[in-house]
């Protein structure tokens, strides 16, 4: 009877019906006698190239705007679904005039740049690389191109990190590389910087390097707020496993790196002493004061009921707290300790579902987490289809409202349906992940004999604290690992 090596890679075309069907385009599923590891085109290289290719296709999709839609016509950029913040903010946030973010006051109502410090630095570096000759339209085009080149590197980093996080499942990274919603939204804003740092942090955690993981999560939080949420799942997972030293190192690294980036901009000094710089605080005050906006559950409720929901901040905060509490209880009561990627996906999805705004590029936050949490093509493509529909819905709705009396595009009811599709798609993926946690035998990662390949120090470690029954059956990965496992007629001994 043939035994299966623990380091044998999982072949998706033999595990996933959709992957097997899709492989017909390139010759069909891999055979039993295929020689793996003999080509220079390793999974990492192939997936990085595919990610760059899809990113380039996303840039091509923006050509109608690059050639004029950003600059001429009230709704052209919406009709062609190629809107991007990047060219508009080049002049709108003072980069064209050489103003320094957080230090120089901007003309108009915004006063200061409303982005976290590391994202502001990214934007400033791109402006340094943009030639300051020619007309403003030409410079905005070049600024978008420079940013797109830098963001393309971030997209490749994300795909590579996901590919390497689950050692035995490198081809799962192809989902990230081929994600249609990600290609469509990659150059709308600067989110890919924080996503790349977050993916690198999760890779470091999977390699049992908690300090490096914490440093990268702290840097990601200095670029976008959501990555700090990952410290919550790590808290309850390390609590259940008793891995407090690893968690402390991760938190220390995150705090230290965040402070290194923020303190030089955060603190100012004058005759009255030290105090918080107003420009640095703009991101946080803007997020707090921002009313309910496009794509959110709160906008849908407000439009359907006619209630302005002035207390949306309070409602969103309460729902987030309750949801995090439920995720914590799920972690401590689950029959087996959930995988880190599963909880990371759930907590970020919860933040997106309860937030006051849902910008189309927020799908990028969830894409790598969704692949690591539920690496199954069918579920991933269902969710991606819902997100593509929302992407098209918001732009055609803005085209409808901006066309004065022509009303060419999607009316309000159609846009509300697009919001519902986005919410249902995300809820669906969350429900499948929760089912995998409650029924570990349904988890496609654990079905192949792994425990938590993204868990690092948590992988295959016994539990130290569990709620509910005194002894779960199986207690955890130690018992699971010791038992014979049958897989398609093959026994692991």
HELIX and SHEET records of a PDB file:
HELIX    1   1 UNK A   12  UNK A   14  5                                   3    
HELIX    2   2 UNK A   17  UNK A   22  1                                   6    
HELIX    3   3 UNK A   23  UNK A   26  5                                   4    
HELIX    4   4 UNK A   43  UNK A   61  1                                  19    
HELIX    5   5 UNK A   63  UNK A   64  1                                   2    
HELIX    6   6 UNK A   65  UNK A   69  3                                   5    
HELIX    7   7 UNK A   76  UNK A   79  1                                   4    
HELIX    8   8 UNK A   85  UNK A   92  1                                   8    
HELIX    9   9 UNK A  117  UNK A  129  1                                  13    
HELIX   10  10 UNK A  136  UNK A  165  1                                  30    
HELIX   11  11 UNK A  170  UNK A  172  5                                   3    
HELIX   12  12 UNK A  173  UNK A  178  1                                   6    
HELIX   13  13 UNK A  180  UNK A  185  1                                   6    
HELIX   14  14 UNK A  191  UNK A  206  1                                  16    
HELIX   15  15 UNK A  210  UNK A  221  1                                  12    
HELIX   16  16 UNK A  226  UNK A  229  5                                   4    
HELIX   17  17 UNK A  230  UNK A  241  1                                  12    
HELIX   18  18 UNK A  244  UNK A  266  1                                  23    
HELIX   19  19 UNK A  278  UNK A  289  1                                  12    
HELIX   20  20 UNK A  297  UNK A  305  1                                   9    
HELIX   21  21 UNK A  312  UNK A  333  1                                  22    
HELIX   22  22 UNK A  340  UNK A  354  1                                  15    
HELIX   23  23 UNK A  360  UNK A  362  5                                   3    
HELIX   24  24 UNK A  363  UNK A  373  1                                  11    
HELIX   25  25 UNK A  377  UNK A  402  1                                  26    
HELIX   26  26 UNK A  412  UNK A  438  1                                  27    
HELIX   27  27 UNK A  440  UNK A  442  5                                   3    
HELIX   28  28 UNK A  446  UNK A  448  5                                   3    
HELIX   29  29 UNK A  456  UNK A  458  5                                   3    
HELIX   30  30 UNK A  477  UNK A  482  1                                   6    
SHEET    1   A 2 UNK A 267  UNK A 270  0                                        
SHEET    2   A 2 UNK A 273  UNK A 276 -1                                        
SHEET    1   B 2 UNK A 485  UNK A 487  0                                        
SHEET    2   B 2 UNK A 490  UNK A 492 -1                                        
END                                                                             
